[in-house]
Amino acid sequence: GLYDEHLEYLREYAEKTLVAPADRDGILCMPNNDKEQIWIDVVMCTTPFMLQIGNVLGEQKYIDFAADQCFKMYEMFLDKTTGLLHQARGFLADPTQITPDHWGRGNAWGYIGLAALVEDLPADSIHREKAERYFKDLSRNILKYQNARGAWRQEMVSEFAWDESSCTGMFAYGFGLGLRLGLLDRETYEE
């Protein structure tokens, strides 16, 4: 019926995603471009889509791909001094350089990918432990940059940047999810 037909469309796009252009590390990148440009924005789309279609169709390869893309991006863009994520690589004069920013929305997009994993990975998934660890680590580091108004800034580490509503909403969503799942402690995250 119609449901099965729609599932086949979803499978078709999942298969296309598996073979989409990727950089030398296997991270999805800008097509038709020798600079291997990558950006954290892709995680917000790719991880939830591939995870959900993997769960619906019972296809482990899609679940693995969802986790792999999210983890590779997190590891590529993690700034170990702040615990936050940078946004992109390949868009500056030196194509190997990672952008220096800690963009609120970019961090939120990476966070949404991790939130999707902790919410919807099967309980016995080989990816669960890493997903939960990365989610808790990024949650803790995001919280450090919340301002006195309860918001996060467009450039998270700059006190001169403006409050950014979309990242604030996505961080609040992630904290609520973490509380509901018992991954984040109420005393710290409900203030």
Secondary structure as UniProt FT lines:
FT   HELIX           2..18
FT   TURN            24..25
FT   TURN            31..32
FT   TURN            34..35
FT   STRAND          38..39
FT   HELIX           41..57
FT   HELIX           60..77
FT   TURN            80..82
FT   STRAND          88..89
FT   TURN            95..96
FT   HELIX           104..120
FT   TURN            123..124
FT   TURN            126..127
FT   HELIX           128..143
FT   TURN            144..145
FT   TURN            148..149
FT   TURN            156..157
FT   TURN            159..160
FT   HELIX           165..180
FT   TURN            181..182
FT   HELIX           186..189
//
